[in-house]
């Protein structure tokens, strides 16, 4: 064990697993903590290629709350 193992408590989430609102498949997505505390962007499903709106909120402890919903196309 490393003496730095306790530092894991201070880490910031840089990835998340989300469920595609279209095909229901799990997708691993990268998160960018440098993008700000609240983020919203469009990302395509890695399985069915349909777009979803991703919302990320970073909590004070560095954890991320991530949600996805179907992107409304015009």
N, CA, C and O atoms as a CHARMM CRD file, in Angstrom:
* protein
*
  296
    1    1 UNK  N      0.82400  -1.19300   0.00000 PROA 1      0.00000
    2    1 UNK  CA     0.00000   0.00000   0.00000 PROA 1      0.00000
    3    1 UNK  C      0.86300   1.25000   0.00000 PROA 1      0.00000
    4    1 UNK  O      1.91400   1.29700   0.63900 PROA 1      0.00000
    5    2 UNK  N      0.42100   2.22000  -0.69700 PROA 2      0.00000
    6    2 UNK  CA     1.14600   3.47300  -0.78500 PROA 2      0.00000
    7    2 UNK  C      0.71900   4.39700   0.33500 PROA 2      0.00000
    8    2 UNK  O     -0.40800   4.31400   0.82200 PROA 2      0.00000
    9    3 UNK  N      1.61300   5.27300   0.74300 PROA 3      0.00000
   10    3 UNK  CA     1.26100   6.26000   1.76700 PROA 3      0.00000
   11    3 UNK  C      0.30300   7.30500   1.20700 PROA 3      0.00000
   12    3 UNK  O     -0.25700   8.09000   1.97100 PROA 3      0.00000
   13    4 UNK  N      0.10200   7.33200  -0.11800 PROA 4      0.00000
   14    4 UNK  CA    -0.77300   8.31500  -0.75100 PROA 4      0.00000
   15    4 UNK  C     -2.18600   7.79000  -0.98300 PROA 4      0.00000
   16    4 UNK  O     -2.99200   8.47200  -1.61600 PROA 4      0.00000
   17    5 UNK  N     -2.51000   6.58800  -0.48500 PROA 5      0.00000
   18    5 UNK  CA    -3.83600   6.01600  -0.70200 PROA 5      0.00000
   19    5 UNK  C     -4.94600   6.89100  -0.14400 PROA 5      0.00000
   20    5 UNK  O     -6.04600   6.91000  -0.69600 PROA 5      0.00000
   21    6 UNK  N     -4.68400   7.61600   0.93800 PROA 6      0.00000
   22    6 UNK  CA    -5.69800   8.48300   1.52500 PROA 6      0.00000
   23    6 UNK  C     -6.04500   9.65000   0.61400 PROA 6      0.00000
   24    6 UNK  O     -7.10000  10.26000   0.78600 PROA 6      0.00000
   25    7 UNK  N     -5.19800   9.97800  -0.34400 PROA 7      0.00000
   26    7 UNK  CA    -5.45300  11.08400  -1.25400 PROA 7      0.00000
   27    7 UNK  C     -6.59100  10.78400  -2.20700 PROA 7      0.00000
   28    7 UNK  O     -7.13500  11.70500  -2.81600 PROA 7      0.00000
   29    8 UNK  N     -6.97200   9.50600  -2.35700 PROA 8      0.00000
   30    8 UNK  CA    -8.07000   9.13900  -3.24500 PROA 8      0.00000
   31    8 UNK  C     -9.37300   9.82400  -2.84200 PROA 8      0.00000
   32    8 UNK  O    -10.25000  10.01700  -3.68300 PROA 8      0.00000
   33    9 UNK  N     -9.51400  10.19500  -1.56800 PROA 9      0.00000
   34    9 UNK  CA   -10.72100  10.87200  -1.10600 PROA 9      0.00000
   35    9 UNK  C    -10.84800  12.26700  -1.70600 PROA 9      0.00000
   36    9 UNK  O    -11.95200  12.80900  -1.77200 PROA 9      0.00000
   37   10 UNK  N     -9.75100  12.85200  -2.13800 PROA 10     0.00000
   38   10 UNK  CA    -9.75600  14.21100  -2.67200 PROA 10     0.00000
   39   10 UNK  C     -9.75700  14.24500  -4.19700 PROA 10     0.00000
   40   10 UNK  O     -9.50600  15.29900  -4.78100 PROA 10     0.00000
   41   11 UNK  N    -10.02700  13.13700  -4.84500 PROA 11     0.00000
   42   11 UNK  CA    -9.99900  13.10700  -6.29800 PROA 11     0.00000
   43   11 UNK  C    -11.29100  13.63800  -6.88400 PROA 11     0.00000
   44   11 UNK  O    -12.32500  13.66900  -6.21700 PROA 11     0.00000
   45   12 UNK  N    -11.22300  14.05200  -8.13200 PROA 12     0.00000
   46   12 UNK  CA   -12.37000  14.58100  -8.85300 PROA 12     0.00000
   47   12 UNK  C    -12.77200  13.56000  -9.90900 PROA 12     0.00000
   48   12 UNK  O    -11.91600  12.98300 -10.57800 PROA 12     0.00000
   49   13 UNK  N    -14.08300  13.33700 -10.05800 PROA 13     0.00000
   50   13 UNK  CA   -14.56500  12.38300 -11.06000 PROA 13     0.00000
   51   13 UNK  C    -14.20100  12.84800 -12.47100 PROA 13     0.00000
   52   13 UNK  O    -14.44100  14.00000 -12.83300 PROA 13     0.00000
   53   14 UNK  N    -13.61900  11.94400 -13.26300 PROA 14     0.00000
   54   14 UNK  CA   -13.26200  12.25500 -14.64700 PROA 14     0.00000
   55   14 UNK  C    -13.93900  11.32200 -15.64000 PROA 14     0.00000
   56   14 UNK  O    -13.71000  11.42300 -16.84500 PROA 14     0.00000
   57   15 UNK  N    -14.77200  10.41200 -15.13900 PROA 15     0.00000
   58   15 UNK  CA   -15.55000   9.55000 -16.02700 PROA 15     0.00000
   59   15 UNK  C    -16.81800   9.10900 -15.31000 PROA 15     0.00000
   60   15 UNK  O    -16.90900   9.13700 -14.08300 PROA 15     0.00000
   61   16 UNK  N    -17.79000   8.70300 -16.11400 PROA 16     0.00000
   62   16 UNK  CA   -19.06600   8.24100 -15.57300 PROA 16     0.00000
   63   16 UNK  C    -19.64200   7.19500 -16.51800 PROA 16     0.00000
   64   16 UNK  O    -19.29900   7.15400 -17.69900 PROA 16     0.00000
   65   17 UNK  N    -20.51100   6.35800 -15.99000 PROA 17     0.00000
   66   17 UNK  CA   -21.24500   5.39400 -16.79600 PROA 17     0.00000
   67   17 UNK  C    -22.69900   5.83900 -16.81700 PROA 17     0.00000
   68   17 UNK  O    -23.31400   6.03900 -15.77000 PROA 17     0.00000
   69   18 UNK  N    -23.24800   5.99100 -18.03100 PROA 18     0.00000
   70   18 UNK  CA   -24.62300   6.46300 -18.18500 PROA 18     0.00000
   71   18 UNK  C    -25.39700   5.49800 -19.07100 PROA 18     0.00000
   72   18 UNK  O    -24.81300   4.73100 -19.83800 PROA 18     0.00000
   73   19 UNK  N    -26.71600   5.55000 -18.95400 PROA 19     0.00000
   74   19 UNK  CA   -27.61600   4.69900 -19.72700 PROA 19     0.00000
   75   19 UNK  C    -28.20300   5.50300 -20.87100 PROA 19     0.00000
   76   19 UNK  O    -28.79300   6.55900 -20.64300 PROA 19     0.00000
   77   20 UNK  N    -28.05300   5.02400 -22.09700 PROA 20     0.00000
   78   20 UNK  CA   -28.59200   5.71500 -23.26700 PROA 20     0.00000
   79   20 UNK  C    -30.11400   5.75100 -23.17100 PROA 20     0.00000
   80   20 UNK  O    -30.73700   4.70800 -22.96900 PROA 20     0.00000
   81   21 UNK  N    -30.73400   6.93800 -23.31300 PROA 21     0.00000
   82   21 UNK  CA   -32.19300   7.02500 -23.24500 PROA 21     0.00000
   83   21 UNK  C    -32.89100   6.42700 -24.46800 PROA 21     0.00000
   84   21 UNK  O    -34.11100   6.25800 -24.45400 PROA 21     0.00000
   85   22 UNK  N    -32.14500   6.10600 -25.51700 PROA 22     0.00000
   86   22 UNK  CA   -32.72100   5.52000 -26.72900 PROA 22     0.00000
   87   22 UNK  C    -32.61900   4.00400 -26.73100 PROA 22     0.00000
   88   22 UNK  O    -33.63600   3.31200 -26.78300 PROA 22     0.00000
   89   23 UNK  N    -31.39500   3.48100 -26.67500 PROA 23     0.00000
   90   23 UNK  CA   -31.20200   2.02900 -26.82800 PROA 23     0.00000
   91   23 UNK  C    -31.03700   1.29500 -25.50000 PROA 23     0.00000
   92   23 UNK  O    -31.07900   0.06500 -25.46800 PROA 23     0.00000
   93   24 UNK  N    -30.84900   2.03000 -24.40400 PROA 24     0.00000
   94   24 UNK  CA   -30.73900   1.39800 -23.09800 PROA 24     0.00000
   95   24 UNK  C    -29.39000   0.79600 -22.78600 PROA 24     0.00000
   96   24 UNK  O    -29.23500   0.12600 -21.76500 PROA 24     0.00000
   97   25 UNK  N    -28.40300   1.02000 -23.64700 PROA 25     0.00000
   98   25 UNK  CA   -27.06200   0.47500 -23.41300 PROA 25     0.00000
   99   25 UNK  C    -26.26000   1.38700 -22.49300 PROA 25     0.00000
  100   25 UNK  O    -26.44300   2.60400 -22.49700 PROA 25     0.00000
  101   26 UNK  N    -25.36700   0.78600 -21.69900 PROA 26     0.00000
  102   26 UNK  CA   -24.46700   1.55900 -20.84700 PROA 26     0.00000
  103   26 UNK  C    -23.33300   2.13300 -21.68600 PROA 26     0.00000
  104   26 UNK  O    -22.81400   1.47000 -22.58400 PROA 26     0.00000
  105   27 UNK  N    -22.95700   3.36500 -21.38600 PROA 27     0.00000
  106   27 UNK  CA   -21.86000   4.04900 -22.06800 PROA 27     0.00000
  107   27 UNK  C    -20.94000   4.64600 -21.01200 PROA 27     0.00000
  108   27 UNK  O    -21.40900   5.24900 -20.04700 PROA 27     0.00000
  109   28 UNK  N    -19.63600   4.48000 -21.19300 PROA 28     0.00000
  110   28 UNK  CA   -18.65300   5.15600 -20.34800 PROA 28     0.00000
  111   28 UNK  C    -18.29900   6.46000 -21.04300 PROA 28     0.00000
  112   28 UNK  O    -17.89500   6.46300 -22.20600 PROA 28     0.00000
  113   29 UNK  N    -18.45100   7.57500 -20.32300 PROA 29     0.00000
  114   29 UNK  CA   -18.12500   8.87200 -20.90700 PROA 29     0.00000
  115   29 UNK  C    -17.06300   9.56500 -20.06400 PROA 29     0.00000
  116   29 UNK  O    -16.99100   9.37400 -18.85000 PROA 29     0.00000
  117   30 UNK  N    -16.24700  10.36500 -20.72300 PROA 30     0.00000
  118   30 UNK  CA   -15.22700  11.15900 -20.04400 PROA 30     0.00000
  119   30 UNK  C    -15.85700  12.44900 -19.54800 PROA 30     0.00000
  120   30 UNK  O    -16.69800  13.04400 -20.22200 PROA 30     0.00000
  121   31 UNK  N    -15.43800  12.87600 -18.35400 PROA 31     0.00000
  122   31 UNK  CA   -15.88200  14.14200 -17.79200 PROA 31     0.00000
  123   31 UNK  C    -14.69900  15.09200 -17.72100 PROA 31     0.00000
  124   31 UNK  O    -13.55900  14.66000 -17.54900 PROA 31     0.00000
  125   32 UNK  N    -14.96800  16.38100 -17.85300 PROA 32     0.00000
  126   32 UNK  CA   -13.91000  17.39300 -17.82600 PROA 32     0.00000
  127   32 UNK  C    -14.12600  18.32400 -16.64200 PROA 32     0.00000
  128   32 UNK  O    -14.89200  19.28200 -16.74400 PROA 32     0.00000
  129   33 UNK  N    -13.45500  18.05500 -15.50900 PROA 33     0.00000
  130   33 UNK  CA   -13.63300  18.90800 -14.34400 PROA 33     0.00000
  131   33 UNK  C    -13.20100  20.35200 -14.59600 PROA 33     0.00000
  132   33 UNK  O    -13.63300  21.25500 -13.88000 PROA 33     0.00000
  133   34 UNK  N    -12.36300  20.58000 -15.59200 PROA 34     0.00000
  134   34 UNK  CA   -11.91400  21.93200 -15.92900 PROA 34     0.00000
  135   34 UNK  C    -12.97500  22.73300 -16.65900 PROA 34     0.00000
  136   34 UNK  O    -12.78800  23.92800 -16.89100 PROA 34     0.00000
  137   35 UNK  N    -14.09100  22.10200 -17.02800 PROA 35     0.00000
  138   35 UNK  CA   -15.14600  22.77700 -17.76600 PROA 35     0.00000
  139   35 UNK  C    -16.11400  23.55800 -16.89300 PROA 35     0.00000
  140   35 UNK  O    -17.06300  24.15100 -17.40500 PROA 35     0.00000
  141   36 UNK  N    -15.89200  23.56800 -15.58800 PROA 36     0.00000
  142   36 UNK  CA   -16.76100  24.31400 -14.68800 PROA 36     0.00000
  143   36 UNK  C    -17.61400  23.40700 -13.82700 PROA 36     0.00000
  144   36 UNK  O    -17.73300  22.21000 -14.08600 PROA 36     0.00000
  145   37 UNK  N    -18.20600  23.99600 -12.79700 PROA 37     0.00000
  146   37 UNK  CA   -19.00400  23.22500 -11.83900 PROA 37     0.00000
  147   37 UNK  C    -20.28600  22.69400 -12.46800 PROA 37     0.00000
  148   37 UNK  O    -20.69900  21.57200 -12.17500 PROA 37     0.00000
  149   38 UNK  N    -20.92000  23.48700 -13.32900 PROA 38     0.00000
  150   38 UNK  CA   -22.13600  23.07100 -14.03000 PROA 38     0.00000
  151   38 UNK  C    -21.84100  23.02300 -15.52400 PROA 38     0.00000
  152   38 UNK  O    -21.36200  24.00100 -16.09800 PROA 38     0.00000
  153   39 UNK  N    -22.12600  21.89500 -16.14900 PROA 39     0.00000
  154   39 UNK  CA   -21.86300  21.72700 -17.57400 PROA 39     0.00000
  155   39 UNK  C    -23.07300  21.11300 -18.25400 PROA 39     0.00000
  156   39 UNK  O    -23.81800  20.33800 -17.65400 PROA 39     0.00000
  157   40 UNK  N    -23.25400  21.47300 -19.51200 PROA 40     0.00000
  158   40 UNK  CA   -24.31300  20.88500 -20.32300 PROA 40     0.00000
  159   40 UNK  C    -23.80900  20.83100 -21.76200 PROA 40     0.00000
  160   40 UNK  O    -23.33800  21.83200 -22.30100 PROA 40     0.00000
  161   41 UNK  N    -23.91000  19.66400 -22.37400 PROA 41     0.00000
  162   41 UNK  CA   -23.42600  19.48800 -23.73800 PROA 41     0.00000
  163   41 UNK  C    -24.11100  18.28600 -24.37300 PROA 41     0.00000
  164   41 UNK  O    -24.79800  17.52000 -23.69700 PROA 41     0.00000
  165   42 UNK  N    -23.91800  18.12900 -25.68000 PROA 42     0.00000
  166   42 UNK  CA   -24.50800  17.01200 -26.41600 PROA 42     0.00000
  167   42 UNK  C    -23.40600  16.00700 -26.73400 PROA 42     0.00000
  168   42 UNK  O    -22.31500  16.37700 -27.16800 PROA 42     0.00000
  169   43 UNK  N    -23.71100  14.73500 -26.51100 PROA 43     0.00000
  170   43 UNK  CA   -22.78000  13.64800 -26.82300 PROA 43     0.00000
  171   43 UNK  C    -23.57600  12.53300 -27.46900 PROA 43     0.00000
  172   43 UNK  O    -24.73800  12.31700 -27.12200 PROA 43     0.00000
  173   44 UNK  N    -22.96300  11.82000 -28.40800 PROA 44     0.00000
  174   44 UNK  CA   -23.63700  10.72200 -29.09300 PROA 44     0.00000
  175   44 UNK  C    -23.40800   9.40400 -28.37000 PROA 44     0.00000
  176   44 UNK  O    -22.34000   9.16300 -27.80700 PROA 44     0.00000
  177   45 UNK  N    -24.43700   8.54900 -28.39500 PROA 45     0.00000
  178   45 UNK  CA   -24.32800   7.19900 -27.84500 PROA 45     0.00000
  179   45 UNK  C    -23.25300   6.43900 -28.61700 PROA 45     0.00000
  180   45 UNK  O    -23.17400   6.53400 -29.84100 PROA 45     0.00000
  181   46 UNK  N    -22.43000   5.68800 -27.89500 PROA 46     0.00000
  182   46 UNK  CA   -21.37100   4.90100 -28.52000 PROA 46     0.00000
  183   46 UNK  C    -21.92300   3.65800 -29.21300 PROA 46     0.00000
  184   46 UNK  O    -21.21500   3.02300 -29.99500 PROA 46     0.00000
  185   47 UNK  N    -23.18800   3.30200 -28.93200 PROA 47     0.00000
  186   47 UNK  CA   -23.79600   2.10500 -29.50800 PROA 47     0.00000
  187   47 UNK  C    -24.71600   2.45700 -30.67100 PROA 47     0.00000
  188   47 UNK  O    -24.52600   1.96000 -31.78100 PROA 47     0.00000
  189   48 UNK  N    -25.72700   3.32500 -30.42400 PROA 48     0.00000
  190   48 UNK  CA   -26.72800   3.62100 -31.46200 PROA 48     0.00000
  191   48 UNK  C    -26.48900   4.96000 -32.17000 PROA 48     0.00000
  192   48 UNK  O    -27.19900   5.29100 -33.11900 PROA 48     0.00000
  193   49 UNK  N    -25.50600   5.72200 -31.71900 PROA 49     0.00000
  194   49 UNK  CA   -25.07900   6.99100 -32.34200 PROA 49     0.00000
  195   49 UNK  C    -26.11700   8.12000 -32.26000 PROA 49     0.00000
  196   49 UNK  O    -25.95600   9.14200 -32.92800 PROA 49     0.00000
  197   50 UNK  N    -27.16200   7.95800 -31.46700 PROA 50     0.00000
  198   50 UNK  CA   -28.14900   9.03600 -31.32500 PROA 50     0.00000
  199   50 UNK  C    -27.65700  10.01500 -30.25400 PROA 50     0.00000
  200   50 UNK  O    -26.99300   9.60800 -29.30000 PROA 50     0.00000
  201   51 UNK  N    -27.98200  11.30200 -30.41000 PROA 51     0.00000
  202   51 UNK  CA   -27.46300  12.32100 -29.48000 PROA 51     0.00000
  203   51 UNK  C    -28.27300  12.42700 -28.19500 PROA 51     0.00000
  204   51 UNK  O    -29.49800  12.30400 -28.20600 PROA 51     0.00000
  205   52 UNK  N    -27.57200  12.65600 -27.09000 PROA 52     0.00000
  206   52 UNK  CA   -28.23600  12.96100 -25.83500 PROA 52     0.00000
  207   52 UNK  C    -27.64300  14.21300 -25.22900 PROA 52     0.00000
  208   52 UNK  O    -26.50100  14.57800 -25.50500 PROA 52     0.00000
  209   53 UNK  N    -28.43500  14.86100 -24.40000 PROA 53     0.00000
  210   53 UNK  CA   -27.98100  16.03500 -23.65100 PROA 53     0.00000
  211   53 UNK  C    -27.42500  15.52700 -22.32700 PROA 53     0.00000
  212   53 UNK  O    -28.11100  14.84000 -21.57000 PROA 53     0.00000
  213   54 UNK  N    -26.17500  15.87600 -22.06400 PROA 54     0.00000
  214   54 UNK  CA   -25.49100  15.47500 -20.83300 PROA 54     0.00000
  215   54 UNK  C    -25.45600  16.68500 -19.90100 PROA 54     0.00000
  216   54 UNK  O    -25.09000  17.78500 -20.31500 PROA 54     0.00000
  217   55 UNK  N    -25.83500  16.47500 -18.65100 PROA 55     0.00000
  218   55 UNK  CA   -25.74100  17.52500 -17.63400 PROA 55     0.00000
  219   55 UNK  C    -24.84100  17.00100 -16.52000 PROA 55     0.00000
  220   55 UNK  O    -25.04600  15.90800 -15.99200 PROA 55     0.00000
  221   56 UNK  N    -23.84000  17.80800 -16.17700 PROA 56     0.00000
  222   56 UNK  CA   -22.88200  17.43800 -15.14100 PROA 56     0.00000
  223   56 UNK  C    -22.84200  18.54200 -14.09000 PROA 56     0.00000
  224   56 UNK  O    -22.74300  19.72400 -14.42000 PROA 56     0.00000
  225   57 UNK  N    -22.91800  18.14600 -12.82900 PROA 57     0.00000
  226   57 UNK  CA   -22.73800  19.08100 -11.72600 PROA 57     0.00000
  227   57 UNK  C    -21.69800  18.48900 -10.79600 PROA 57     0.00000
  228   57 UNK  O    -21.85900  17.37500 -10.29800 PROA 57     0.00000
  229   58 UNK  N    -20.62300  19.24300 -10.56200 PROA 58     0.00000
  230   58 UNK  CA   -19.58600  18.80000  -9.63400 PROA 58     0.00000
  231   58 UNK  C    -19.95300  19.23500  -8.22100 PROA 58     0.00000
  232   58 UNK  O    -20.29100  20.39400  -7.98300 PROA 58     0.00000
  233   59 UNK  N    -19.88200  18.29800  -7.29600 PROA 59     0.00000
  234   59 UNK  CA   -20.17400  18.54600  -5.89200 PROA 59     0.00000
  235   59 UNK  C    -18.90500  19.02300  -5.18900 PROA 59     0.00000
  236   59 UNK  O    -17.81000  18.84400  -5.72400 PROA 59     0.00000
  237   60 UNK  N    -19.02400  19.62500  -4.00700 PROA 60     0.00000
  238   60 UNK  CA   -17.83600  20.11600  -3.29400 PROA 60     0.00000
  239   60 UNK  C    -16.77600  19.05600  -3.03400 PROA 60     0.00000
  240   60 UNK  O    -15.59100  19.38100  -2.95200 PROA 60     0.00000
  241   61 UNK  N    -17.18200  17.77600  -2.90200 PROA 61     0.00000
  242   61 UNK  CA   -16.20600  16.71500  -2.63100 PROA 61     0.00000
  243   61 UNK  C    -15.52100  16.19800  -3.89100 PROA 61     0.00000
  244   61 UNK  O    -14.69500  15.28900  -3.81200 PROA 61     0.00000
  245   62 UNK  N    -15.85900  16.77700  -5.08000 PROA 62     0.00000
  246   62 UNK  CA   -15.24200  16.34800  -6.32900 PROA 62     0.00000
  247   62 UNK  C    -16.04100  15.30900  -7.08100 PROA 62     0.00000
  248   62 UNK  O    -15.73500  15.00200  -8.23300 PROA 62     0.00000
  249   63 UNK  N    -17.06700  14.76200  -6.44300 PROA 63     0.00000
  250   63 UNK  CA   -17.93900  13.81200  -7.12300 PROA 63     0.00000
  251   63 UNK  C    -18.79200  14.53700  -8.14900 PROA 63     0.00000
  252   63 UNK  O    -19.06000  15.73100  -8.01500 PROA 63     0.00000
  253   64 UNK  N    -19.21500  13.81200  -9.17100 PROA 64     0.00000
  254   64 UNK  CA   -20.03200  14.41300 -10.22300 PROA 64     0.00000
  255   64 UNK  C    -21.39700  13.76100 -10.26800 PROA 64     0.00000
  256   64 UNK  O    -21.51100  12.53700 -10.22100 PROA 64     0.00000
  257   65 UNK  N    -22.44400  14.58800 -10.35900 PROA 65     0.00000
  258   65 UNK  CA   -23.78700  14.10700 -10.64000 PROA 65     0.00000
  259   65 UNK  C    -23.98100  14.25200 -12.13600 PROA 65     0.00000
  260   65 UNK  O    -23.86000  15.35100 -12.67600 PROA 65     0.00000
  261   66 UNK  N    -24.28200  13.14900 -12.81100 PROA 66     0.00000
  262   66 UNK  CA   -24.40000  13.14700 -14.26900 PROA 66     0.00000
  263   66 UNK  C    -25.76900  12.62200 -14.66000 PROA 66     0.00000
  264   66 UNK  O    -26.21500  11.59300 -14.15200 PROA 66     0.00000
  265   67 UNK  N    -26.43900  13.33300 -15.56900 PROA 67     0.00000
  266   67 UNK  CA   -27.70800  12.84300 -16.09800 PROA 67     0.00000
  267   67 UNK  C    -27.70200  13.02100 -17.61600 PROA 67     0.00000
  268   67 UNK  O    -27.05100  13.92100 -18.14700 PROA 67     0.00000
  269   68 UNK  N    -28.43300  12.15400 -18.29500 PROA 68     0.00000
  270   68 UNK  CA   -28.57300  12.25800 -19.74800 PROA 68     0.00000
  271   68 UNK  C    -30.04600  12.17400 -20.11600 PROA 68     0.00000
  272   68 UNK  O    -30.82400  11.48800 -19.45200 PROA 68     0.00000
  273   69 UNK  N    -30.42100  12.87200 -21.17300 PROA 69     0.00000
  274   69 UNK  CA   -31.78100  12.78700 -21.69100 PROA 69     0.00000
  275   69 UNK  C    -31.73400  12.89400 -23.20700 PROA 69     0.00000
  276   69 UNK  O    -30.77400  13.41100 -23.77600 PROA 69     0.00000
  277   70 UNK  N    -32.76400  12.40600 -23.84000 PROA 70     0.00000
  278   70 UNK  CA   -32.83800  12.45300 -25.29600 PROA 70     0.00000
  279   70 UNK  C    -32.72700  13.89100 -25.77700 PROA 70     0.00000
  280   70 UNK  O    -33.39600  14.77700 -25.24500 PROA 70     0.00000
  281   71 UNK  N    -31.89900  14.12600 -26.76700 PROA 71     0.00000
  282   71 UNK  CA   -31.71900  15.45900 -27.33900 PROA 71     0.00000
  283   71 UNK  C    -32.84400  15.71800 -28.32900 PROA 71     0.00000
  284   71 UNK  O    -33.07900  14.90800 -29.22600 PROA 71     0.00000
  285   72 UNK  N    -33.52600  16.81300 -28.18000 PROA 72     0.00000
  286   72 UNK  CA   -34.60500  17.19000 -29.07900 PROA 72     0.00000
  287   72 UNK  C    -34.02800  17.81800 -30.32600 PROA 72     0.00000
  288   72 UNK  O    -33.41600  18.88400 -30.26400 PROA 72     0.00000
  289   73 UNK  N    -34.21700  17.16800 -31.45000 PROA 73     0.00000
  290   73 UNK  CA   -33.71400  17.69400 -32.71500 PROA 73     0.00000
  291   73 UNK  C    -34.80500  18.52400 -33.37800 PROA 73     0.00000
  292   73 UNK  O    -35.98000  18.15800 -33.33800 PROA 73     0.00000
  293   74 UNK  N    -34.41800  19.63900 -33.98500 PROA 74     0.00000
  294   74 UNK  CA   -35.38400  20.49900 -34.66500 PROA 74     0.00000
  295   74 UNK  C    -35.72200  20.00900 -36.03200 PROA 74     0.00000
  296   74 UNK  O    -36.52400  20.63000 -36.73000 PROA 74     0.00000
